[in-house]
Amino acid sequence: MKRDSQNEFTNDFLRRFSSWVGLRKRVAVWLKVKQWLMANVKGLEKDVMIGISVRDLKEAELEILRHVQRSQFGELSDGPLEVKRGHPLYRLGVVCEQGILYVVGRHNDTPAFIPENTKRQVLLPKHHVTELIVRHIHGLTGHAGRETTLASLRVKYW
């Protein structure tokens, strides 16, 4: 399968979901099946825990975000995503960690008592997954207005 056809297949798969929670759960299950198959191919006896843990959901979220960013910002680099000087994202203060772009900006100079996860936000491009995340946050805030939803969203995402 070519890279473009893989991206199109994955994007089509992601578009089939109408909730962020459902998408994360389904991807977590697929990752667990992949882990089990890889262990079987390598001949390793591996105890596969039945059910999905919080760690599985976090890993699924990271995989989804990696794919979404690569499908939108893939022109940045073939390997790990890097933002070059002169690119429009460069002014945001974007860094790449574990294959995910984070907006850091001026937060590098913040005091040490502020938690690390609030100093950087995951960069979300225009994508169906972004819409799912915004709807999810909107529901978590009790269907509050735009400003409240945006403020809650900006804790983790940009």
C-alpha positions in Angstrom: 0.0 0.0 0.0 1.3 3.4 -0.9 1.7 6.1 1.8 -1.1 8.3 0.2 -3.5 5.4 0.0 -2.7 4.5 3.7 -3.4 8.1 4.7 -6.7 8.1 2.8 -7.8 4.8 4.3 -7.0 6.0 7.8 -8.6 9.4 7.3 -11.7 7.6 5.9 -11.7 5.4 9.1 -11.4 8.4 11.3 -14.3 10.2 9.6 -16.7 7.3 10.4 -16.7 8.3 14.1 -19.0 10.9 15.7 -17.5 10.9 19.1 -13.9 11.4 20.4 -14.4 8.8 23.2 -15.6 6.2 20.7 -12.7 6.8 18.3 -10.1 6.6 21.1 -11.7 3.3 22.4 -11.7 1.8 18.9 -8.1 2.8 18.2 -7.0 1.5 21.6 -8.6 -1.9 20.7 -6.8 -2.0 17.4 -3.5 -1.1 19.0 -4.0 -3.9 21.5 -4.7 -6.4 18.7 -1.6 -5.2 16.9 0.4 -5.7 20.1 -0.9 -9.2 20.5 -0.2 -10.1 16.8 3.3 -8.7 17.0 4.0 -10.8 20.1 2.6 -13.9 18.4 4.7 -13.3 15.2 7.9 -13.0 17.3 7.0 -16.1 19.2 6.8 -14.3 22.5 4.4 -15.5 25.2 2.6 -12.4 26.1 -0.2 -11.9 28.5 -2.7 -9.7 26.8 -4.9 -8.0 29.4 -8.5 -8.1 28.4 -10.1 -4.7 28.5 -8.8 -1.2 27.8 -6.7 0.7 30.4 -6.2 4.4 30.8 -2.7 3.9 29.4 -4.2 2.2 26.3 -6.5 5.2 25.8 -3.6 7.7 26.1 -1.5 5.7 23.6 -4.5 5.6 21.2 -4.9 9.4 21.5 -1.2 9.9 20.8 -1.4 7.7 17.7 -4.5 9.5 16.4 -2.8 12.9 16.9 0.4 11.7 15.2 -1.6 10.6 12.2 -3.7 13.8 12.0 -0.6 16.0 12.2 1.3 14.0 9.6 -1.6 14.1 7.2 -1.9 17.9 7.5 1.8 18.9 8.1 3.5 16.0 6.3 5.3 18.4 4.0 7.5 19.6 6.9 9.7 16.5 6.9 9.9 12.9 5.9 11.1 11.8 9.3 10.2 13.3 12.6 8.2 16.5 12.1 10.4 19.6 12.2 9.4 23.2 11.7 11.9 25.1 9.7 12.6 28.9 10.0 10.3 30.7 7.6 7.4 28.2 7.9 4.2 29.8 9.2 4.2 27.5 12.2 7.7 28.6 13.2 6.4 31.9 14.8 4.1 29.9 17.2 7.1 28.3 18.9 6.4 24.8 17.8 8.5 21.8 19.1 8.3 18.2 18.2 8.3 15.5 20.9 7.5 11.8 20.2 6.3 12.7 16.7 3.8 15.2 17.9 3.9 19.0 17.4 3.4 21.1 20.5 2.9 24.9 20.7 5.3 26.2 23.4 5.6 29.8 22.5 6.6 32.0 25.5 5.8 29.2 28.0 9.5 28.2 28.1 10.1 31.0 30.5 7.3 30.2 33.0 8.1 29.3 36.6 8.9 25.8 37.6 5.9 25.3 39.8 3.6 25.3 36.7 3.0 21.7 35.5 4.8 20.7 32.2 1.6 19.6 30.5 0.1 23.1 30.8 3.1 24.7 29.3 2.6 23.1 26.0 -0.4 22.3 23.9 -0.9 19.8 21.1 -1.2 21.6 17.8 -4.5 20.7 16.1 -4.9 21.2 12.4 -8.3 21.6 10.7 -9.5 18.0 10.6 -12.5 15.8 11.5 -10.7 14.7 14.7 -10.3 18.3 15.8 -14.1 18.7 15.5 -14.6 15.6 17.6 -12.3 16.9 20.3 -14.0 20.4 20.3 -17.4 18.7 20.6 -16.1 16.5 23.4 -14.7 19.5 25.4 -17.9 21.4 24.8 -19.9 18.5 26.3 -17.4 18.3 29.3 -18.0 22.0 30.0 -21.7 21.5 30.3 -22.4 22.9 26.8 -21.1 26.3 27.9 -20.4 29.1 25.5 -17.6 29.5 23.0 -15.2 31.3 25.4 -15.5 28.6 28.1 -15.1 25.8 25.6 -12.1 27.5 24.0 -10.5 28.1 27.4 -11.0 24.5 28.4 -9.7 23.4 25.0 -6.5 25.5 25.3 -5.4 23.7 28.5 -4.3 20.8 26.3 -4.8 21.7 22.7 -3.9 24.7 20.4 
